[in-house]
Amino acid sequence: MRGRVLWGAARCFRTRRTVGPARRPLSGGSPQLEALFARGGALRTFLERRAGPEAQARGRGAELAAAAGLLREKERELRETERLLRDENEDLRKLAENEITSCQKEIAQLKHQIILLLVPSEETDDSDLILEVTAGVGGQEAMLFTAEMFDMYQQYAAFKRWHFETLEYFPSEIGGLRHASASIGGSEAYRHMKFEGGVHRVQRVPKTEKQGRIHTSTMTVAILPQPTEIHLVINPKDLRIDTKRASGAGGQHVNTTDSAVRIVHLPTGVVSECQQERSQLKNREMAMKKLRAKLYSMRLEEETSKRYSARKIQIGTKGRSEKIRTYNFPQNRVTDHRINKSLHDLETFMQGEYLLDELVQSLKDYADYESLVEIISRKL
């Protein structure tokens, strides 16, 4: 409709002479996703086949056919409007530019809608999660980096307006961090964070290095979805709960009260401990929350390992043993090796705001791309 209005305006504004083209690239998702949506691409062929009368008569098939039809219409409207950018009349060109911007936004929204209709959401995508960070190879430098990573994720939770509660925190002597865990909850928290699990490598000159040599250290991130009571039922008879005196820094209550709690799940041998709080009851609650997340994660990994064994982006224990990202401070660069993407503002990235969010979105886009390729190959 808007395209016809513009063409009517063009007849009023147009003169005989024209100027050169001023095309804009389509805004939207990753290059891989755009390639699937391209005319003649695999996804486009798939959508055309799904747009038949039988598909349109069924629930999600009808929605998919409608979205695909609107997408074709909007792309045709965009192509027609882009021709007006060649017109000599400045008022018409400005009108066309505004219309193109609007069209591109609508096209991006329709593509997103099609992805949501095609790619099934995971059972855990809306779940809260347990974050665990652990220092790896590199001694004190690894512990310092682990502390920075824990702070980054806490700031990212604040950026996304999620709830963040520290469950464990074991600092090193010089201000680093040996191990820590936290509970994170909020809108689609696990969906955003699930690809952060794995080995993170840092390359930089430590403060204690006198000769200026670059050291390489590592730390590990684990992301465990937090199950609901429906998803996971634990028999109390399968648990052994021990209490002990807390150890380490923490004030006068340490080593004087049996506030630390250790829970063992006897059938699997999985252990969960907590001594973060002064209250034994609170520590027991936190330890139980961690135990439930560990058991649930084990169950999910068994179910998903067969389905997703061929994917580049892995979730769970497979990913935890794999180097997924490098933080190179001398080059001011962070690189995610799974999608071969680099960002060149490491200080801003470590603040846990929009740059981290950009990389998270790129990982989600690539995961959607792999899912779409899998769906298309099965159904074509």
Secondary structure, DSSP 8 states (H G I E B T S, - for coil): -HHHHHHHHHHHH--S-B----------S-HHHHHHHSTTSHHHHHHHHHTSHHHHTSHHHHHHHHHHHHHHHHHHHHHHHHHGGGBS-HHHHHHHHHHHHHHHHHHHHHHHHHHHHHS---TTTT-EEEEEEEE-SSHHHHHHHHHHHHHHHHHHHHHTT-EEEEEEEEE-TTS-EEEEEEEEESTTHHHHHGGG-EEEEEEE--TT-SS---EEEEEEEEEEEE--TTT----GGGEEEEEE---SSS-TTTTTS--EEEEEETTTTEEEEE-SSS-HHHHHHHHHHHHHHHHHHHHHHHHHHTTTTT-SS--SHHHHTSEEEEEETTTTEEEETTTTEEES-HHHHTTTSHHHHHHHHHHHHHHHHHHHHHHHHHH-
